[in-house]
């Protein structure tokens, strides 16, 4: 029987949780929240996600409901005892890079999507600002991956949180060949069957973009 009710849409934040659920092998039921039709503002969804954002989950085992993708990933990792390093130093590195994604890599790239992909030509200052910040953040990620395969040394929720945002590199004006360590990490994660399945949730036949 499904353990998790997942309320989601095909966005980087939504894909974080569906990928994690696939990696963990937790059975889940998908509830589509079509943000193009403002379904995230429905009163029944507000009870689960007070900030009217996807993703959100309800754990039928515990009755716990959670919004915010980073909190959900931490919850699922603790629930299963997986996708976080056992070593204390690496554990906190995973938390550190998860927070980096939540505070920078996600929000800034979201702005890059808005101005560079959806509204190009309307705000040159914003295009330059967020285009440069996207390049800077990919540089940070590339340096981090220079001597390790994954952000905390082993595959963790930090990678699962960051990778879906990198999967929109084209929207961000990013040429991954300029960031070889990021490209290798991106392709390494993209080859995982759970990532391939979790990427296409809700099922629309979406394929992972490849550089």
C-alpha positions as CSV (number, residue, x, y, z in Angstrom):
1,X,0.0,0.0,0.0
2,X,1.2,3.5,-0.7
3,X,2.9,5.1,2.3
4,X,3.3,8.7,1.0
5,X,0.8,11.0,-0.6
6,X,2.9,13.3,-2.8
7,X,1.4,16.6,-4.0
8,X,3.5,17.8,-6.8
9,X,4.0,19.2,-10.3
10,X,6.8,18.9,-13.0
11,X,9.2,21.5,-11.5
12,X,12.7,21.1,-10.1
13,X,11.4,21.3,-6.5
14,X,8.7,18.7,-7.2
15,X,11.2,16.4,-8.9
16,X,13.5,16.4,-5.8
17,X,10.9,14.5,-3.8
18,X,9.7,12.1,-6.5
19,X,13.4,11.2,-7.2
20,X,14.0,10.7,-3.5
21,X,10.9,8.5,-3.1
22,X,12.1,6.4,-6.1
23,X,15.6,6.1,-4.7
24,X,14.2,5.0,-1.3
25,X,11.6,2.6,-2.8
26,X,8.8,4.1,-0.8
27,X,5.4,3.5,-2.3
28,X,3.6,6.7,-3.0
29,X,0.5,8.1,-4.6
30,X,0.8,11.2,-6.8
31,X,-1.7,14.0,-6.5
32,X,-1.2,16.4,-9.4
33,X,-1.3,20.1,-8.4
34,X,-1.4,22.0,-11.7
35,X,0.3,25.3,-10.9
36,X,-0.5,26.5,-14.4
37,X,-4.2,26.5,-13.3
38,X,-3.5,27.9,-9.8
39,X,-4.5,24.7,-8.2
40,X,-2.0,25.4,-5.5
41,X,-4.3,28.0,-4.1
42,X,-7.2,25.6,-3.5
43,X,-8.4,25.6,0.1
44,X,-7.9,21.8,0.5
45,X,-4.2,22.1,-0.6
46,X,-3.7,25.0,1.8
47,X,-4.4,22.6,4.7
48,X,-1.4,20.6,3.6
49,X,0.9,23.3,2.3
50,X,0.2,26.7,4.1
51,X,2.6,28.5,1.7
52,X,0.6,27.3,-1.3
53,X,3.7,25.7,-2.9
54,X,4.5,22.3,-4.2
55,X,5.8,19.8,-3.3
56,X,4.1,18.6,-0.1
57,X,3.6,15.2,1.4
58,X,1.4,13.3,3.8
59,X,2.9,10.3,5.5
60,X,0.2,7.8,6.1
61,X,2.3,5.9,8.6
62,X,2.5,8.8,10.9
63,X,-0.1,11.3,9.8
64,X,2.7,13.9,9.4
65,X,2.2,16.5,6.6
66,X,5.1,18.6,5.4
67,X,5.7,21.3,2.9
68,X,9.1,22.7,1.6
69,X,11.3,20.3,-0.4
70,X,14.3,20.5,1.8
71,X,12.3,19.6,4.9
72,X,10.7,16.7,3.1
73,X,14.0,15.4,2.0
74,X,15.4,15.5,5.5
75,X,12.3,13.8,6.8
76,X,12.4,11.0,4.3
77,X,16.1,10.5,4.9
78,X,15.5,10.2,8.7
79,X,12.5,8.0,8.2
80,X,14.5,5.4,6.2
81,X,18.0,5.9,7.5
82,X,19.2,6.4,4.0
83,X,20.5,9.1,1.6
84,X,22.5,10.8,4.3
85,X,26.1,10.0,5.3
86,X,26.7,8.1,8.5
87,X,29.9,9.9,9.1
88,X,29.3,13.0,11.2
89,X,31.5,15.3,9.1
90,X,30.0,14.2,5.8
91,X,26.5,14.4,7.3
92,X,26.9,18.1,8.0
93,X,28.5,18.6,4.6
94,X,25.3,17.2,3.1
95,X,23.2,19.5,5.2
96,X,25.5,22.4,4.2
97,X,25.1,21.8,0.5
98,X,21.4,21.2,0.9
99,X,21.1,24.6,2.5
100,X,23.2,26.1,-0.3
101,X,20.8,24.7,-2.8
102,X,17.7,25.9,-0.9
103,X,19.1,29.4,-0.3
104,X,21.0,30.0,-3.6
105,X,21.1,27.5,-6.4
106,X,17.4,27.1,-6.5
107,X,16.1,30.6,-5.9
108,X,18.6,32.3,-8.1
109,X,18.2,29.9,-11.0
110,X,14.5,30.3,-10.7
111,X,15.0,34.0,-11.3
112,X,17.2,33.2,-14.3
113,X,14.3,31.0,-15.7
114,X,11.9,33.9,-15.3
115,X,14.0,36.5,-17.0
116,X,16.1,34.5,-19.5
117,X,13.6,31.9,-20.6
118,X,10.1,33.1,-20.1
119,X,10.5,36.9,-20.4
120,X,13.6,37.5,-22.4
121,X,14.0,41.0,-23.7
122,X,11.8,42.6,-21.1
123,X,14.3,43.4,-18.4
124,X,18.0,43.6,-19.6
125,X,19.3,44.5,-16.1
126,X,17.6,41.5,-14.5
127,X,18.8,39.2,-17.4
128,X,22.4,40.3,-16.8
129,X,22.1,40.1,-13.0
130,X,20.7,36.6,-12.9
131,X,22.6,35.3,-15.8
132,X,25.8,36.2,-14.1
133,X,24.7,34.8,-10.8
134,X,23.8,31.5,-12.6
135,X,27.3,31.3,-14.0
136,X,28.8,32.1,-10.6
137,X,26.8,29.4,-8.9
138,X,27.7,26.8,-11.5
139,X,31.3,27.8,-10.8
140,X,30.9,27.1,-7.1
141,X,29.3,23.7,-7.9
142,X,32.1,22.9,-10.4
143,X,34.8,23.6,-7.8
144,X,33.1,21.5,-5.2
145,X,33.0,18.6,-7.5
146,X,36.6,18.9,-8.6
147,X,37.8,16.1,-6.3
148,X,34.6,14.2,-5.4
149,X,31.8,12.4,-7.2
150,X,29.1,13.8,-5.1
151,X,28.5,16.9,-3.0
152,X,29.1,15.2,0.4
153,X,31.5,12.6,-1.0
154,X,28.6,10.0,-1.4
155,X,25.3,10.3,-3.1
156,X,22.8,12.1,-0.7
157,X,19.8,14.3,-0.6
158,X,22.1,17.2,-1.3
159,X,22.7,15.9,-4.8
160,X,19.0,15.0,-5.2
161,X,18.0,18.6,-4.2
162,X,20.6,20.2,-6.5
163,X,20.4,18.0,-9.6
164,X,16.8,18.9,-10.8
165,X,17.7,22.6,-10.9
166,X,20.8,21.8,-13.0
167,X,18.5,19.8,-15.4
168,X,17.2,23.1,-16.6
169,X,20.7,24.3,-17.7
170,X,19.4,25.3,-21.1
171,X,16.8,27.7,-19.6
172,X,19.6,29.3,-17.6
173,X,21.8,29.9,-20.5
174,X,24.4,27.5,-19.2
175,X,26.8,25.5,-21.4
176,X,27.7,22.5,-19.2
177,X,30.9,22.0,-21.3
178,X,32.3,25.0,-19.4
179,X,31.8,23.2,-16.1
180,X,33.2,19.7,-16.7
181,X,32.9,18.5,-13.1
182,X,29.3,19.5,-13.0
183,X,28.7,17.8,-16.4
184,X,30.2,14.5,-15.2
185,X,28.2,14.7,-11.9
186,X,25.0,15.6,-13.9
187,X,25.4,12.7,-16.3
188,X,26.3,10.3,-13.4
189,X,23.1,11.1,-11.6
190,X,21.0,11.2,-14.8
191,X,22.0,7.5,-15.5
192,X,20.3,6.3,-12.3
193,X,17.1,4.4,-13.0
194,X,15.4,6.0,-10.0
195,X,16.3,9.5,-11.2
196,X,14.9,8.7,-14.7
197,X,11.7,7.5,-13.2
198,X,11.3,10.2,-10.6
199,X,12.0,12.9,-13.2
200,X,8.8,12.2,-15.0
201,X,6.3,12.7,-12.1
202,X,3.5,13.5,-12.8
203,X,3.9,11.2,-15.8
204,X,4.0,13.3,-19.0
205,X,6.7,11.5,-21.0
206,X,9.3,14.0,-20.0
207,X,12.9,13.0,-20.8
208,X,16.0,14.2,-18.9
209,X,17.8,16.9,-20.9
210,X,21.3,15.9,-21.8
211,X,24.2,18.2,-22.6
